[in-house]
Amino acid sequence: MMTCWRRPVLLLLAALAVLAGCNSARDLDAPTVPLGDFYFGHNIVVAENALQGPLSREATAEEWEDVLRAEMDRRFRRFDGDRLYHLAVAVEGYVLAMPGIPVVAAPKSALIFSVTVWDDAAGGKINESPHRITVLETLGGDSLISSGLARSRDEQMQDLAQNAAKSVENWLRSNIDWFGGTPEQALEVADEIGAEMLEDPPAVEAEPVARRAGAALRMPAAAAGAGAPSRP
């Protein structure tokens, strides 16, 4: 019998399979804009409960964890604040498009995950309820019909992981007060994100949820107690 939290995730994955989004790694080549006092500590990604959506290629939990951890590192190790924060990501579901019927039913790739921010000095979570985000594959020449026709599974996962990491940054910047920023800075970020959407609109935005589908993500004890990066 399907558990109650899995059914809405599967329905959302089915709906997302026909949409597409925009790429979010282009800004990594630009000068880094500080994220308040943010300095990246533990990079926790878990995918053992991820649901494979309809019309999807298969990927293992370990593969998702590896690609997402790499893109989170790539994006968040840039910041050089003076307070240590940890990010915990839980993958909930995905679609990796397979070759489909052009134009009519060509599937698109999507990823659903939730994020929790930990303040190392305070010793606890900043957001009590995990924040759910949905990202879609980049809309480009090779994915206008279906990325399953032109991209390998690994390329699809890489693209989604890049978009996921950027979406996490956008969310953190919209809550810049968590990291010593000001409401004015949050408004500036909102304007910038809005301009990006007008230039290259995604089909779906990040969505906050009051409660996660499933148990709330907890930082693994082994990760919390061993090898924690310290602020130099």
N, C-alpha and C positions, 0 to 999 in steps of 0.2 A: 504493500500500500504506500502511495506517495505521501511523504510528510507534507504538512500544510505550507511550510515556507518554501518548498521546492517548486510548487505549482506556479506561483506568480513569477518566479525567476524564469522558468521555462517559457511561459507565455510572453514575457518581455523579450527574451532571446528570439523567439519566433517573429515578433514584430520588428525587431532591430535588423533582422536578416535582409530586409529589403531597403535599408537606408545606408547612407554613407556620410563621413565627416571630413575634417580637414587635418592636415599634418601639423604636429606641434613640436617639432624638434628644430625648426629653423632658427629660433632665437638663441640656441646654444652657441652659435658662432659670434654673437654680439657680446659687448662688455657685460659682465655680471652686475645686476642691480641687487644690492644687499636685501636680505629678507629679515629686516630688523636685527635682533641679536641671535638669529638662528645659526646653530652649528650642528651638523648632522652626526648623530651617534649611531645607534643600532638601526640596521636596515632589515626589518623583519617582513618576510613574505611567506604566506601559507596558502596552499592551493589544494589541499587534500580533499576538500568538500566541493570543489568546482564542478558544476553541471555542464555537460556537453550539450549544446543546443541542437535544434533540428538543422538538417542540411549542413552539417559541420564535419570537418576533418577532426581527427583525434589528436590530443596532446596530453602528455602526462603532467601530473602535479609538479614533478621535479623540473620539467621543461619550462612551465609557467613561472615557477619560483626563480629559476636561473635568469630568464630573460627580463623579468620585471625587476629583480634585484640589481641587475646590471644597469638598467635605464634609470632606476632611482639613484644609484650611485653616481651615474654620469651627470644627472641634473643637480642633485642636492649636495654633493661634495664640493661644489663651487663656492658655497657660502662660507664666510669666515667670521661669523659672529662670535660672541664670547659667552654664550649659554648653550648647554648641551640639550638637544631634543632627539627623541627617537620616533621613528615612523613604523607603524605596523599595518600591513596590507593583507587583506583576506580576499582571495579570488572566489567569487560566487558562481559565475557562469561565463560561458564564451560560445561564440560561433566563429569558426574558421571556414570561410566560404569554400565550397567545392564547385567544380564547373557546373554551371546551371544553364537554363534556357535563356539565351540572350534577350535583353530588354524586358521580357515579360516577367520572368521569375528568377533572374540572376541573383543569387544570394550575396550578401555583403557580410563582412566580418565585424564582430562586436565583442566587447569585454565588460563585464559587470564585476565591480569589486568594492570593498569598503575600507576606510582608512581610520586609524586612531593615532593621535599625537600624544606623546609622553614627554613630560617635563622632568628631566633627570634630577635637578636640584630639589624640586617639590616632591619627587618620588611618586608621581601618579599621572593619570590621564588628564589631558586638557579638555577633550570632548568626551563626555561620559558615554554617549551613544555613538557608535561608529557611523561615519558619514559615507553614504553610498554614492558611487560615481559610475556612470555608464559612458564608455567611449566607443567610437566607431572607427573603422579604417579610414585612411586618407582617401579623399576623392581625387582621383587622377586619371590620366589617360588609360592606365592599365586596369582601373577598377570601375570605370563608368558602366561597363557591362557586368563584370564580375571579376574580383581579384582572383577567384579560383581558376580562371582561365589563363591568367598571366603571371601569378605569383606563387612561389612555393609556400608551403605551410610555415616554414621558418621566417620567411619575409613578412607574412601576415602577422605573426606573433611579434616580430620586432617592431612593426609599425604600430600595433596596438599598445605595446609596452611604452613606446615613445609618447604616444598620445595620453596614456594613463599618467605617466610621470608629470607631464605638463599640466594636466588637469588637477593633479594634487597640488602643484605649485600655485595655480590660479586660486584654488580654494584657500590655501594657507595665506596668500597675499590678501584675500578678501577678509581675513581675520587677523590682520597684521598686528592688532592690539595684543594678541597672544605673545608676540615677540618684541614687545616694547615699541611698536609703531603707533601711529595716530589715526583717528577716524578719517582725516583728510587724505592720508596715504591710501587707505582702503577705498575711498571714492575715486582716487586717481587710478587705482588698479581696475576698478569696475569700468571706468571709462575706456581704459586701454583694452580690456577684454571685449567690451562692446564693439570697439572699432575693429578688432580682429574678426569678430563674428560678421560684421558688415562686409569686410573685405573677402572673407572666405568662410561662409557660415557653416557650422556643424549641423547635423540633422537632429542632434539631441544634446542637452546640456547636462552638467552634473546635477544630481538631485539629492538633497539632504533627506534623511529619514529619521523618524523619532526612535525607531527600533530596527535593528538589523534582522533580516530573515535568517533566523538561526541564533545560536548563542553568541553573546558579545565576545569580541576578540580579546584575549588576554595575552600579555607578553609572556612568551615561554620563559620559564624559570632559568633554564640553562643560558639563554641569550641575555637575560637581564643580569645574571651574576657573573658571567665570564667574558673576558675580552672586550669590555666596554671601552669605546674610544673616550679619551679624556681630552679636555680642551688644553692645547699647549699654552 
